[in-house]
């Protein structure tokens, strides 16, 4: 009887375990199905069907404008070389090469060389563009001309970049991503893929009827929601909060606070793990440029405070750092000392309260 009873118990345990394993397998299968469903849903959309000439021309124009803004130079620059001289209260260094850039006749950067603190080449990049002046390829090389990596960008019919692939020094795919858009050109998700080209991570963006983001869900290859962001808006339609969750557990929150004009606002970041603790506070001006930032440690104590100053043209020219009692402890000021005939600065001075000075000199060559 005892043996029979033990056998019955053992059979029951095996059945329970089998049921639990089946339940886990079913959950995993459901998760994988959800992951594949999201992939299929995103891949089914072809935004090229909704493109029109006006949108294409606008996008391609902005593509080149973004490139020019990135360069930040005026005039038809052919080459620019920058040197840096560092000084403190005791020593002054000799001018050392900082970087070198060259541009093609269309004003697009085609080469960048970075130098280390001793003025020796650290690495250099080469850039290539398509016929619409959109950046499509980048190669990075070491100081001995060995390939370090390659980046390849792909564009939709209207010139919007939707896919990027990264290659290693053997020109084998390392990873990449592909963005998906709906017919109204809303970014609705991104598929991230690995070396074999198969998706291993995907995020899906959900909008309300007014075109504002409500949720952004991230799925792992197993189908589990790894990250979740929920957005709320105030009565004026401005962003109110973003709550970030990991495995559906809230862990981070950003709160947006606006003034009466709806332009100047502050953001408050909170840690939601084990309660709610303020991590940082940022204040912006009427142009929505950051003018003050306060950071706190994980336990809520003061960590740092800084203020950013701008000139009348909106260009950043200084940082000021304060202690917990709002006492000024350090300051960095940027001075553009001289300009060339095209309006590009050729000498800039940076100094702080500790007596450290950095002098940047730039030499321009134009077409």
N, C-alpha and C positions, 0 to 999 in steps of 0.2 A: 504493500500500500504506500509506504514512504517513497519508494522508487517511482511509482506511478504518479504520485503527487508532485514530486520534483520535476518529472518530465513535463507535466501539465504546466507548471510554473515557467519552466524553460521555454516551452512553446509559446506561452503568452508573451514573455519578454521578447522573443524573436519577432512575433507578430507586431508588437508595439513599435519595436525598432524599425521594422520594415515599413510600417505606416509613416513613422517620422521621416525616414529616408525618402519615401515616396513624396511626402508633403514638401520636403526641401527640394527634391528634384522638380516637382511641379512648380514651386515658386521660382526656381532658377530658370525653368523653361519659359514661364510667363514673362520673367524679366528680359530674357534674351529675345523673346518675341516682340516685346515693347521696344527694345533697342533697334531691332531690325525694322519695325514698323516706322519709327522715327526716321531712320535712314532712307527707307523707301519713300516716305512722304516728302522729305526734303529733295530727294533726287528726281521726283516727278515734276518739279517745277522748272520751267524754262523761261526765264525772264526776257530772253532775247525776243520772244514773241510780242512783247509789249513795248519795245523800244521805239522811239520816234526820232526824227531828225533833230528836233529842237533839244531833246534831252541828250542826244549823243554829242552835239556840238558844244553844249554847255559843259558836259562832263569832260570832254577832251580838252577844252580850254582850261578848266580847273586843274586838270592833270598837269599841264605845263606850268600853270601859275603856282601850284603847290611846289613844284621843283624849284622855281625861281625863289619862292619864299624860303624854302629850305636853305638855299645857298645864302641868302641874305645880303647879296652884293648888288651894287648899282653899276650900270654901264655894261659894256660887252667885255667882261673879264675873260682873259685868256689863261692867266696863271696868278696864283697868290701864294706867297711864302710867309710864314709867321715865325718870329723868333721870340724867345722869352728870356728875360734877365731877372734873376731873383736877388733881393737884397734884404739884409736884416740889420740890426744895430751894429754888428761887428764886421760882417763880410758882404761882399758883392761879387756875384758870379759874372762870367762872361756870357754874352748872348748865345743861346742854344736854340737850334732848330726845334720848332714845336710841331708844325705840320706843313704840308705842301698840297695844293689843289690845282687841278687844271680843268678847263672847260672847253667844250667844242664851240664851233661858230654859232650854234643856236643858243648858247648860254647854259648848256647842261653840263653838270659836273661829270667828267669821265675818268678822273683818277684822284685818289686821295692817298697820301703817304703820312704815316704816323711815326714820330720819333720818340725815343725814350729820353730820360732826364739827362743823358750824356750827349744827346744829339745824334745818336745812331738810329738807323731805320729799325723800327719795331715790326711793322707790317705795312702792306699797301693793298688798296682795293682798286679794282677796275669796274666801271659801270657801263651798261649798254642800254639803248632805248629802241622802241619801235618807231614806226613812221609817224605816230601820233604824239611823239615826245614823252611817252609813258615809260618809266623805268621798268625794264623787264629782266635784267640779269646783273648779278654781282659776283665777282670772283675775288677772293682774298688770298694773298700770298705772304709767306714769311720773308724775313730779310735775306734768305738764301734762295728766293724764288720758288720755293716749294708751295704747291697748292694747299691751302688750309680748309677752305670750304667754298661751295657755290650755292647761290640762291637764285631761283628762277620764279618769276612772277607771270601770271596769266591774267588776261583782261577779257571782260565781256564786250559785246558789240558797242556799248556806249562808253567804253574806256574805263569802267570801274574795275579795280583789281579784285578778283574773286578767289584766286588760288595761288598758293606759294608752296614751293617744294625746296627743301634743303638737302644738299648733297655733302658727303664727307670728302676727305682728301683723295679718295679713290673714285670719286664721282658716282658713288652708290647712294641711293636715297636713304636719308636718315629718318626724316619725318616731314610732315607738311600738313596743310589744312586747306579746306575749300569752303568758302562762304556761299550761302544760298540767299536769294532775294525773291520776293513775290513780284507780281505784275506792277505794283506801285513802287518798286525798288526799296521796300522795307527789308532790312536784314532780318531774316527769320530763323537763321541757324548756321552753325558751322560744324563741318565734319573734319575731325582730325585723324590722320592715318599714319601708319608706321612704315617700317622698311619694306614690307611685302605689299604695300598699297592698300591693305584692308583697314577699314575703320576700327579704331580702338577707343574712341571717345567722341561724343557728339553733344552739342548743346542746341536747344530749341527755344526760340523767343516767341512769346505770345503777346499780341497787341489788343487793345480795346478798339471800339468802333471809331474812335478819334485818332487812331494811329499812334497811341502812346503805349509804351511797354508796360505790361502787367506782370509777366513772369519770365524768368530765364532759367530753364532746367538743363542740367548737365547730366548725361548718362555715361556710365562706364560700359565697356564691352559686355559685361555680365548683365547689363540692363538695369542696374541699380542707379537711382538718382543720387549722385555724389554731391552735387552742389545745387542749391535752389535759391534764387533771388526773387523777392516779391516787391513790387513798386506801388506806392500810393501817391495820390495827388491832392492838392488843396482845392478849394472852391474856385480859384483863379486858373486852375489847370497847370500850376507849377508843381514840380516834383516835391513830394513831402517827405517820404521815407523810403529807404531801401533796407530790407532785412535779408541777410545772408544766412543760409543754413547749410550744414554739412550732415549728410545722411538724415535729412529732414529735421535736424535739431538746430534751432537758432543759435548762432554764435557771434554774430556781428550785426550792428545796425548803424545806419547813417541817417541823421535827421537834418532837413533843410529848413532854414528859418529866413524869411524874407522881410524887408522893410515895407513901408507903405507904397513905395514906387514899384515894388515887385522886381527890382533889379539888384540892389545891394543885398547880399544875404550872407548868412553864416552856416557852416556845417558842423555838426557834432557827431563824433564817432564813438560808439559804445561797444564794450565787450559784454556779451550776453551769457557767457559761461559762468555758472555759479553766481547769478545775480546780474545787475546792470552797473557797469563802471565806465566812467568817461575816460576815453583814451586820447582824444584830441579835439581841438576847436580851431576852426579856420574862419577868418573873416575876409570878405572880398569887397572891392570897391564897386562903383557904379558901372565900370566896364567889366566886372566879374573877374578882375585880376586879384590874386591873393595878396593881401597887405599885412596880415598878421596870422601867426600860427602858434598854438600852445599845445604841448604834448605832456602826457601824464604816464607814469609807470603803471604796470599791471595792478598794483595795489592801490592806485588812485592818487598817489603822491605826485607832486610837481616834478617834471623832468626838464623841460626847456621852453623858452619863449623867443620868438624872433619876429621882426617886422621888416617888410620889404618896401623900399622907396622907389618911386618912378619919377621920371622927368615929365615935362609938359607934353611930350610926344608919346608918352606911355611906355618909354623904354626903361627897363630896370637899371638902377644905378647904385643901389646900396642895400646892405643888410645890417640890422641892428639886433643884438642879442641881449636878453635880460634875465635876471635871476628871479627867484620866487617873489621877492619884494618889489619887483618891477624896477630894479636898479640896473642901469646900463653897464654891461660887463665887457662888451666888445662890439666893434663895428667895422664893416668892410665897405669901402667906397670905390666905385668905378668911375674913372675920369677918362673921357675921350679927349686926348690932348691935341690931336691934329687930324685933318682930313685932306683927301686929295680933291682934284677938280670935279670928280664924279660924286663926291659925297660919301665915299667909303673911308672909315677911320683908318689911319695908318699908325697911330700910337695910342695906347691905352695904359692907364696906371691904376693899379689896385693896391690899396694899403689898409692896414688895420691898426688897432690901438697898441698892439704889441711891437710896432715898429717894423713889421714885415712888409716889404714892397715887392710887387711883381710888375714888370714893365713889358708890355707886348708891342712888338713892332711888326708891321705888315708891309710887304712889298708887292705891288700890283703891276701886272702887265696886261694891256688891253689889245683887242683886235682893232 
